[in-house]
Structures are given as structure tokens and as C-alpha cells.
């Protein structure tokens, strides 16, 4: 499943990085501690977090995530949007909680 | 350091806006040198955590890398406050980071632990009030 379809199913809003939405989502990781995400997320994951500051972009680039989903209606900072656009990392937002977001994505990826 | 492809990146302390910038550039360089897979993954994690440590605790530091056929050697020097108790600092969850650092999702006390986990050889040399040197070796 690619990010476009995932965004559609969960009604996610795309903030930036729309060019990367056709990437295949191989899995996901949820976390707000950057070291945890660095250590345990994988290439091809979609990263679910409530961190909205610009440092999330470098983590995502380094880990080669397909995109970042900000939960609980968090708005990414302007710097975050700028960096994500430059690096081609799709940023998506949802009003859903982390628990609900992860649960729904899990069910979609493992029907 | 032995013969090999060498390069160096300076990192400025307390500059969280650019956290990860050096790591991203270094990873691209290493990819260009044909390093891939688990070796690249472990190297990127070790360098990122080291970079964040410099930014969190030192005024400035340097990431020196030497790539040989056998391994990737990374030396990270900073002029920070040094580590009083290295054994304690290595424990997962132990951190001296302040609230400002923690609010951003750093300072979880996982950095040095992650570096060690990603290294085949890892050594910390530190002198209080002088600085810290991390010596990381990752086999190719």
C-alpha cells in the first residue's frame, strides 16, 4: 500500500512532500523520543509521532522513512515544512490519536 | 588512523535547528562510497547520536571519519564538560539533559547506548572540563 491510499483511508491531510506519496509503506513506527525512533524504526516505515519541530525531518531522512504522520491535530512548524519539502519527505496530519492511527494502519497493512 | 578515505565535519554546539545536518551529509557521502545495508544503517545511527551529543552538551565538536576496505572508523571530539562517570553515562535511561532538550524528544538517555549497540568497537575517553572523544569502529 502506498501513502496516497493510506492518506485516503485514514482521511489524512497532506501538508507537503506530495511527490513522495506513491512510495510503498512497508511498515510503521510510533515514537516521540528521537533516539528510540533512530534505533528501532526501519527503512520504508511511515513514522507516527506528535513531535512537530524541524528535527523530525533529519531523523526521517536518515532512516529513509516513506513519510511522517503527526497525530492529535499537531501542526508542523514552518521550519519543519520547509525542511521536509526540501528533502522530499511527505508530512501528513490527522486529528486521530496515536493509538487509533497506528491501529488503523496496522489493520490496513496486515488485513 | 590508518590509510583510507578520510573526511571531517565540524558541528556547532547548542544549534538544534541543524541537528542531523552533518549526519545526513555524511550518510550521503558514505552511500556515494558504496556503503549500504546494515553497515550504513549502523553508521548513520552512531553518527546521528554523536552529533546530537555535541549539540546538546558542547560548544563545538568534530566528526572525523576514515573509511577503509575493512571498516568505518569514526572519531568524535568535543570540547564539552566531559563525562564524570562513564559507566553511569552508558546506562540506558541515564541522562543529564535539561527540560529544553527533552521537550524536543532528545535526552532520553539512549544515545551512548545506541552508539555502542551499533559499533563493533567503541571507546570513550573523557576528561572533565576538557571534553570527550568517542572512538567508534564499524566493520564492513
Interface residues (C-beta under 8 A of the other chain):
Chain A: X32 X33 X34 X35 X36 X38 X39 X43 X51 X53 X54 X55 X56 X57 X58 X59 X61 X62 X63 X79
Chain B: X16 X17 X19 X20 X21 X23 X24 X27 X41 X44 X45 X48 X49 X52 X104 X105 X106 X108 X110 X111 X114 X117
